[in-house]
Amino acid sequence: MKNLKYLLIAMMIAPMFFVGTGCGGDEVPPVKDTTPTVDPTDTASCGFTVSFDNYQLVLEQDVSGVYYDNVLDKTTIEITGFSTKNKHGATITSKAEISLEFNGKATGKYDQNSPGLDFKIATGEGVQLVESSSDPTNNLTINITEYGEKGELIKGTFSGKLKTGINSRDFTKGYFNIVRKN
């Protein structure tokens, strides 16, 4: 009888040792996607070279875009971004802002004497801020190569001299790929 008591206790305790063990199903663990993703907020969408400084701007999306005014038949491109040295080929770490206005909403070439053209670039911040703007006496070429609808890209290139105070600065290898917001 004494052995029967121990046998019953052993039979009641034994299942506790087998809980959670045994053969599982044929479940395959999920495969982790290792494909690199590109963050559009970390891609250079605008760039230019001035002096020996190569800017490659990652845009501030909330303040950058293309806007078309139907009443005035004028396109405005606003670009604000930051260039980080050794990233995307940049040779300088600095903020830059670009403002470009031109008549119409089509592809084509514009120069310093095109009606309605206004082009400005500001580099640096605070005491190191340098503002440059288009001037009829300095050669400037802007080529709008793609003009999409709302939500699509506006692409273009630029090069030439911009006035900075009483001096001029050469801007080369300029490009932009900006989303049209309206």
Salt bridges, closest charged atoms under 4 A:
ASP42 OD1 - LYS87 NZ 2.78
GLU97 OE2 - LYS95 NZ 3.46
ASP118 OD2 - LYS120 NZ 3.58
GLU146 OE1 - LYS155 NZ 3.81
GLU149 OE1 - ARG180 NH1 3.82
ASP170 OD1 - LYS161 NZ 3.30
